[in-house]
Amino acid sequence: MVDLVDTWPTQRALGIAAPQIGVRQRLFIFRSHDAEDAPPEILINPKIIRAQGTLEDYEGCLSIAHLYGRCARAAVIEVTALDVHFERVRRRFEGYDARIIQHELDHLDGVLYIDRLEDWYTLHQVRQEAGESDPETTEWEAVPPPASVISTLQQLARPLPGYALRW
């Protein structure tokens, strides 16, 4: 748990699973996408106990930087887990927060988001006028990666294991 807390401020992410930093434990650290100033939370041994609806959106991952794709996830989930005090918690997540939790749970189950992607793209900064460098107004465009990268991704993607939740 200490390694996750120490790693958190060094990454620009909404979630980091223990296996991503070489820790073989079923836990992850995350924060709501709406709560930038809130401290991150840790869920230990989380399990989805209820899921409903389907939400298709784009996502990326620290494990494969700069690559994004369209991925279907449950729109609403209910999760049981232990908190940092090892007390049982039951939480409901919706929308983008549900996506974050499912993505991190996939890491705990050995599933990468490329195993779920329907398409791939990279982000390229749109050329700005001289003197315009405000990161708040930076525009990005989605660009398909080269055919060689897509071919490699298709070879790396694995069928979802039987225990992985499907939407």
Buried (B, 14 or more C-beta within 10 A) or exposed (E): EEBBEEBBEEEEBBBBBBBBBEBEBBBBBBBBEEEEEEEBBBBBEBEBEEBEEEBEEBBBBBBBEEBBBBBBBBBBBBBBBBEEEEEEBEBEBBBBBBBBBBBBBBBBBEBBBBBBBEEBBBBEEEEEEEEEEEEEEEEEEEEEBEEEEEEEBEEEBEEBEEEBBEB
